[in-house]
Amino acid sequence: MISNVIFVIILIATILLFYRNVRIIARNIKLGRDVEIKNNKAKRWKLMFKVAIGQSKMVTRPITGILHILIYVGFIIVNIEMLEIVIDGITGTHRLFAFFGPVYNILVSSFEFFAVGVVIACIIFLIRRNIIRVKRFWNEEMTLWPRSDANIILITEIFLMSALFTMNASDRILQLRGLEHFVNVGTFPLSGLLIPFFNGLPDNTMIFLERFGWWFHIVGVFAFLNYIPYSKHFHVFLSFPNVYYSKLRPKGEIAIMPSVIKEVKLMLNESAMEPVEEENAEELTFGAQKVKDLTWKNLMDAYSCTECGRCTSSCPANITGKRLSPRKVIMDTRDRLEIVGKNLDKKGKEYDDGKSLFDLITPEELWACTTCNACTEECPVNIDHLSIIIDMRRYLVMEQAVAPAQLNNMFTNIENNGAPWQFSREDRMLWAEDLNMVVK
């Protein structure tokens, strides 16, 4: 009875803490400017099933893709057993669904095979990150915390699966010994391999091991659940809506700024040209300086990043040694958004620390981008890195008048001559005079 009460208290605390953390993240995402994404629902659902659920982009790199799918599917299936564990914890029963008989045994046995798959995949990923040291996991932006975060996730999953095996093996031994509380549900094909190592232990020790495995697994899952909002692993929740709200237009199409549309409308309708009130002044900002200048979808992108580095490893600018790393742009956006969110909580929405995205992302990084869209094509959760880069460039050009000399020359020529070349409109066709060509 006491253990049931303790379990219910832990369960309620877990739910409340997770709800609080998710609300904070949702609030932070909503700080972005509004953008309507409601078109083509059928296409969006199809895309979500293909990319987010079907993991279609992961398998473009087969080895890591298959291993990730193994963890993805295995962790979902193994945690179906969580339903039984939670009900057992609340009611004080033991393997409540055992009345399904052979069907239950088949299900539990399949869970074990998936759990082993998860352990194997996690071990391989740990080796790739820490022993082989795959380059994309050791880029400049992958400081101690991002690397540690990935390791914490992988090691935690190994421990959670190991606890499951300990619980099942101990349970099986106690079933064979005929203890009344432990229902005989058949063999555990993989956990059963541990029986020779435990079989000589007394009943009390085995009961302790079974309970320890049970509590470690369930409390570990609860703790892991509340670690996720502080981790890049939050993509397990956000990847689905993030893919659903993907950009469906051609990747190279650059959206028109709402502030430009508003300016044009004011120019075309003089009666609408009223002074901009102070509270609406920010709406006429061109480009993005602060996280609030980005769209809520950009901010959802930032929280959806898996930090896998596929974008950066495919970026031609990064490959040729330039400062740009698309992953860093997304991670810096998320870091800045986190700081803004904390300032809101501690000092109120009127507080401004005087910093912006440019304190983390330099113009050198932004101008290195060739807008080739390799990053957006590679991203397994359809993050639009380019949208953030373009908006920050727009701010530099349209608000600060800061751009590389070559671009400034081009802008001047377009403004004066209507073309990027340094020829007047009258001289534009001189090149064709000696070619006996008729140019319409």
N, C-alpha and C positions, 0 to 999 in steps of 0.2 A: 504493500500500500504506500509506504513512504517513497519507494523508488518511483512509483507511478506519479506521485505528486511532484517529485523532483523533475521527472521527465517532462511533465506538462508545463512546469515553470520554465524550463530550458526551451521548450518548443515555442511558448508564447514570447519569451524574450528574443528568440531568434527571428520570429516573424516580425515583431515590432521594430527591431534594429534594422532588418533588411528593408522593411517598408520605409523607414526614415532615410536610409542611405539612397534608396532609389528615388525618393521624392526630391532629394537634394540634386541628384544628377538630372532629373527631369526638369527641375527649376532652372538649372544652369543651361540646359539645351534651349529652353524657351527664352533665354536672354537674347538669342539671335533674332534678327529681323524676320518678319513673317514672309513666307513664300508659299503660294498655293501649289500643292502637288496632288491633284485629284483625277487627272486624266488617265485613260487606258487601264482601268482596274484589272481587266482580264489579263492584259499583258504583264502587269505588275505581279499578279499572283503567279503566273506562269514563270516569270523570272525568279521570284522568290523560291519556288519549289525547285527550280533548276540549279540556282547558284547557292542559296543558303542551305536548303534542306538536302539537295542532291549533291552538293559539294563539287559542282562541275569544274570550277576553276582550280580547285586543289589538285586535281589529277593531271593538270598540265605539267606538273613535276611529279612523276609517278611514285617515286619512293616515299617522299615526304607526304604526298597526297594520300596514299594508301594507309600509311601509319596514322595520319591525322584522322582519317575516316574510322580507323579501328578504335581510336580513343573516343571519337565523337559518338559512334554507334554503341560501343561497349559501355561507356559511362551512362548513356541514356537507358540502355536495357538493364544494366546492373541496378540502377537506381529505381527501376520499377519495383524492385524488392523493398524499397524504402516505404512504400505504402503499407506493406505488412508490418515492417519494423515500427512504424509510427503508431499503427493501431495496437500492436502488442504493447508498446510503451505506455499508451494511454489506458488500456483496459487491463493490463497485467497478464494477458494471454501469452502463449508461446507457440509461434508458427501457426497463426490463426488459420491460414489458408491450406493447412496440411490435409484438410478433409477432401481436397480435390484428388488425393491419392496419387496414382501413377502420373497424372498430368502435372501435379505439383512437382514431383520428383524430376520430370523431364525439364520443366521450366528452371528449377534451381540448378540443375546440371548445366543447362545452356548458359545461365548467368555466369557460372564458374569459367566456362571457356572464354566468354567475352572478357571477364575480369583478367584472365591470364593475358589475353591480347592487349588489354590496356597496360598492364605491367611491362610487357615486352616493348611496346611502342614507346612508353615513357623512358625506359632505360636507354633505348636507341637514341631518343631525342637528347637525353642528358649527355650521352657520349658525343653526339654531334656538336652540342653547344660547348662542352667543357674540355673535351679531350681532342677531338678533331678540330674544333674551333672554326666552324664554317664562317667565312668572312662576314657575311651579312649580319651575323649575331655579335660582331665585335667592331662595328662601325663607331664613329666618334660619338653619335647620339646614344649608343648603347652603353650608358654609364653603369655604375655598380648596381643601382636600383633596378633598371629594366632587366639586367642579366639575372639578378637575384630573384626578381619576381617570377621569371620563367622557371627557374630552378625550384622555387618554393611550390609552384603549381604542380610540376612533374613529380617531385618527391612526395607531396601530399597525396596525390592520386595513387602512388605506389603503396603508401602506408594504408590508405583507405581500403584498397583491394586486399592487402595482406591481412588486415583485421577481419575481413570477410572470410578468408580462408581459415584463419584461426578459430573464428566462431563456428564455422561449419564442421571443421575437423573435431573440435571439442564436443559439439552437439552430437555428432555421429558416434563418438566413443561412449557418451552417456546414454545414447539410445541403445547401443549394443549391451550395455551393462544393465539395462532394464529399469533405469530410474524413472519413476512415475511421471515426473513433470516433463520429460523429454520424449516427444511423440516420434514414433518411428516413421520416417518419411522416405526411407530408402537410402541408397548410397549417394555419396557425393564424389563423383569420379576423380576430381583433382584434389579437393581438400582431403579425400581419403588417403592420398599418398603421404600425408603428414601423420596419419594414425600411428605407425610404428614408433615415431619419435615421442608421442604423447602417451602411448597406451600404458606405460608402466607407472604413470602418476596416479595418486589417490583420487577418489571421487571429489573431495573438496577442492583440490587443486584444479581439476578439470572443470568443475562448476565455475570456479574463479576465472579460468581462461575463457570459457564460453561467454560469461558475463562481461569480461574485460573486452573481448572482441566485439561484442554487441554494442557496448557503450562507446568504445573507441570509434567504431564505424559511424554510429549515428551522431554522436557529438562532433566527430571530425567533419562530417558532412555539413552539420549546422554551422560550425566555425568557418568552414571553407565557403559556405554560402555568403557569409557576412564579410569574408575577405575579398570576394570577387568585386564588389563595387570600388575597392581601392586598387584594383589590379587591372592589367590589360585583359584579363580573362573575362571582363564584363561583356566582351564581344559575344559570348555564348547566348546572351539575351538580346543584344542590340543588333546583331548581324541580320536577323530576320526582318525587322522593320527597316533597317538601313538599306537592304537590298530592295525591299518593296518600293521604297521611295527613291530608287536610283534615277539618274538622269536618262531619259529615254530618247531625247533628241540626239543627233549626231554628236559624238564626243568632241569634235573640233568646233562645234557651234558655241559661240560666246554670248551669254545672255546680256541683254540690254539692262543697264543699271536703272532701277526705279527712280533714282534722283534725276537721271537724264530725261526719262519720260516725263517727269513732273516739270522740269525746266522747259521742255519743248511745248508741253500743254499750256504753260503760263505764257510763252511767247506767242502762241497761236490764238490765245483767248485773253485779250488785254483786260477784260472785265474781271478775270480771275486773278489778276496780278495784284494780290494784296500782300502787305508786309508779312513776312514769316514770323510767327510768334516764337518767343524764346524757347518754349517747351517743344516746339516742332523743328527747331533749327538743325538738330542732329539728323533729321530725315533727309536733308539735302547734302549730306556728306557724299563725296564721290570716292568710291572705292572703300577699302577697309583698313582702318588703323587699329581699332579695338575689336575685341571679340564680338561686341554687340553690333558691329557693322557687318559681320558675316550673317548668313542665314542660319536658321535653326538646323537646316539639313547639314550645313558645314560643321556645326557644333556636334551634331549626332555622328557625323563622320569621325570627328576627333575621338569620341568615346568608343567608337566601334573598332578602332584600329587594333589589330592583333599583334602589331610590332614584328611581323614575320620578316619584313625587309624585302619582300619580293619586288616591291615598287622601286626601291633604291638599287637593288641588284640589276634591274632592267633599265635604269635611267641612263641614257647616253651621256648626259652631262656628268653624272657621278662616275661613270665608267672611265671617262677621259680625264678624271682628276679634279673636276671643278667642285666647288663647295656645296652645291645643291644635293640634298638628300630628301626626296619626297616624304619618306617616313619621318624625318626630323621635323619637317613643316607641320605634319599632323600632330606629332607628339608635343611640339612646342605650343601649338594651338590649344591642345588639351591642358597642358600645364598652366598656360595663361588663364584659361577658363576656370580651372580649379582655384587659382589665386583670387580671381574676381569673385567667385562664389563664396570663398571664405571671408573675403572683405565684406560682402553683403551680410553674412551671418553675424560678423563681429562688430561692424561699424556702420551698417545701414546702407541703403541703396544710394544715398547722396554722396557717399565717400568715393573719392577718386585718388588712387595712389600715384597718379601722374605717369604711369607706365603703359606701354602698348605692346602689340604683337612685334613691333620692330625692335623691342628690347631683347627679343629672343631670336627673331628671324631677320637676317641682314639683307640689305639690297643686293649684295653680291650673290647670295643664294638665289634670290628671286629672278635676277636678270640672267642667271645661268640656264634657266629653263628654256627649252626649245619648243615648248607646247606640243610635243610629239604624242602625248597621251599614253606613253608606254606604261606609266605608273598606274593610270586608271584602268588600263587593259589588264594588267597583271593582278590587281588587288582582288583577293578572294571574297571580299565583302563589298565590292563596288564603291569604294571611297573615291570621291572626286577631288583629288589633290589639286588639280589644275585650277579649279574654281577659286580656291583660297589664294593661290599664287597670283592669278590674274587680278583679283580684287585688290590685293596689296600693291601690285604694280600700278593699278589705276590710281590709288591714293597717292603714290609717289609722283606720278605724272600730273594728275589733275588738281591735286591739293597742294603739293609741295614743289611742283615744277622741277623735280629731280629725276633725271634719266641719263643714261649713257650718251656721250656726245653724238654718236652716230644716229641715235634715235631722235635727239633734239633737232638735228639737221633735217631729218625726214619729216618731223612734225612741222617745222618751219616751212619746208617746201610744200607740204600738203595744204597748209594754211594759205600760203601766198600763190601757189601755182596750181593747186587742185590735184597734184600728183607728187609722188615721192622724189621725183627727179628735179634737178636744179635748172629747169628750162621754163620759160614763160609759156603761157597758153598759145601765144602767137607763133612760137618757134617749135611747137611740139611735133610738127610734121616735116620739119626740114630734112630729116633723115631719109625721106622717101623721094626727094626732088630729083635726084640723079639716077633713080632706079626705074624710071619709066613705069611707075605703078600708079594705079588709080585707087586712091584710098577714100572710101566714103566716110 
